[in-house]
Amino acid sequence: MLRRLAPALLLALVGPGASAWAASTPAEQSAYFPAAADARADLDAALAEAARTGRSAVIVFGGDWCHDSTGLAKVLTGPAFRDEFGARFSVTFIDVGVPQTGNGRNLDLIARYGVKRMRGTPAMFVIGPDGRPRNSRRDAQGWRNADSRGEAAILDWFRRLSAKQD
């Protein structure tokens, strides 16, 4: 009986996006936000690459446990994003643990952009080659519904941002 209830309990505890995660096998669960990564070095490398190449750095602060973080990551690593925006943007994922529950990590890195407290994940900043954010702090923290936005809306957001940069 407990085995039959486990998926429903998981869904009730973490929300509707958990069903696809729970149904996948461990091999299918990709780590976009590896906890063991040297996040400071990754962020610094992304910003240096942006300055060197003229491409903007997309920095996503999130966690693999979060369906909105992984939903956004799937779009940003997918062929549609790469084909349309690969020449203009590079993407880096920073694991922040579960900051909403007090179990956050790498929060000093997002604090660089004025975020004193993460209330949800993911947060996404686009940093230009000059080191300045291209989107507001409020916008960056407004991606907590990324999975339900869908690929088309996320790509449209990047089109609008690109048009502002031109």
C-alpha positions in Angstrom: 0.0 0.0 0.0 2.8 2.4 0.9 4.4 1.9 -2.6 1.1 2.9 -4.2 0.9 6.0 -2.0 4.5 7.1 -2.4 4.1 9.0 -5.7 0.9 10.7 -4.5 2.7 11.7 -1.2 5.6 13.1 -3.2 3.3 15.0 -5.5 1.5 16.4 -2.5 4.7 17.4 -0.7 6.6 19.1 -3.6 4.0 19.9 -6.2 2.8 18.9 -9.7 6.3 19.1 -11.3 7.5 16.3 -9.1 5.6 13.6 -10.9 7.9 13.6 -14.0 11.0 13.7 -11.7 9.7 10.8 -9.5 8.8 8.7 -12.5 12.2 9.0 -14.1 15.0 6.6 -13.4 18.2 7.7 -11.7 20.0 7.6 -15.1 17.5 9.9 -16.6 17.8 12.5 -13.8 20.4 14.9 -15.1 22.4 17.1 -12.8 22.2 20.7 -14.2 23.1 22.1 -10.8 25.9 19.9 -9.4 26.3 20.5 -5.7 30.0 19.5 -5.8 30.9 22.1 -8.5 33.2 25.0 -7.6 30.4 27.5 -8.1 32.7 30.5 -7.5 35.2 29.4 -10.2 32.3 28.6 -12.6 30.8 32.0 -12.1 34.1 33.8 -12.5 34.9 31.8 -15.6 31.5 32.6 -17.2 32.0 36.3 -16.6 35.6 36.2 -17.9 34.3 34.4 -21.0 31.6 37.0 -21.5 34.2 39.8 -21.4 36.5 37.9 -23.7 34.0 36.8 -26.3 31.4 39.6 -26.2 28.6 37.1 -25.4 26.4 37.6 -22.4 26.5 35.2 -19.6 23.2 33.6 -18.5 23.7 32.6 -14.8 20.9 30.4 -13.4 20.8 30.0 -9.6 18.7 26.9 -8.8 18.7 23.3 -7.8 18.1 19.9 -9.4 15.4 19.2 -6.8 13.3 22.1 -8.2 11.1 21.4 -11.3 11.2 25.0 -12.3 15.0 25.1 -12.2 15.2 21.9 -14.3 12.5 23.0 -16.6 14.4 26.2 -17.3 17.7 24.3 -17.6 16.2 21.9 -20.2 15.2 24.9 -22.4 18.5 26.6 -22.0 20.4 23.5 -23.0 18.0 22.5 -25.7 18.5 22.7 -29.5 16.1 25.6 -30.0 17.9 27.9 -27.6 21.4 26.8 -28.9 20.4 27.3 -32.5 18.9 30.8 -32.0 20.9 32.2 -29.1 24.2 30.2 -28.8 26.2 32.9 -30.6 25.0 35.5 -28.1 24.7 33.8 -24.8 26.6 31.2 -22.7 24.8 29.5 -19.8 26.1 28.6 -16.4 24.1 26.8 -13.6 24.9 27.5 -10.0 23.5 25.2 -7.3 22.0 27.1 -4.4 20.7 24.2 -2.3 17.2 24.9 -0.8 17.5 28.5 0.4 13.7 28.8 1.1 14.2 26.3 4.0 17.5 27.8 5.3 19.6 25.1 3.5 21.1 27.3 0.9 24.6 27.4 -0.5 26.5 29.7 -2.8 24.2 32.5 -1.7 27.2 34.9 -1.5 27.4 34.5 -5.3 23.9 35.7 -6.0 24.4 38.4 -3.4 26.8 40.0 -5.9 23.7 41.0 -7.8 21.8 42.5 -4.9 19.8 39.5 -3.8 19.9 39.4 0.0 17.5 36.5 0.4 16.3 34.0 -2.1 12.6 33.2 -1.6 12.4 30.7 -4.4 14.3 29.0 -7.2 15.4 29.5 -9.9 16.8 33.0 -10.3 18.3 34.0 -13.6 20.6 36.9 -14.3 21.9 37.8 -17.8 25.3 39.5 -17.4 26.6 41.5 -20.4 30.3 41.4 -21.5 30.8 44.6 -19.5 29.9 42.8 -16.3 26.5 44.5 -15.8 23.2 42.7 -15.4 20.9 43.0 -18.5 17.8 42.2 -16.5 16.6 43.6 -13.2 16.9 41.9 -9.8 13.1 41.6 -9.7 13.0 40.0 -13.1 15.8 37.6 -12.2 13.9 36.4 -9.2 10.7 36.1 -11.1 11.5 32.7 -12.7 9.9 30.6 -10.0 7.3 29.6 -12.5 9.7 28.8 -15.3 8.5 25.3 -16.0 4.9 26.4 -16.5 6.0 29.2 -18.8 7.1 26.7 -21.4 9.8 26.8 -24.1 8.1 29.3 -26.4 7.7 32.0 -23.7 11.3 31.5 -22.5 12.6 31.9 -26.0 10.4 35.0 -26.5 11.9 36.5 -23.3 15.4 36.1 -24.8 14.2 37.6 -28.1 13.0 40.7 -26.3 16.2 40.9 -24.3 18.3 40.6 -27.4 16.3 43.3 -29.1 17.0 45.7 -26.2 20.8 44.9 -26.5 20.9 45.7 -30.3 
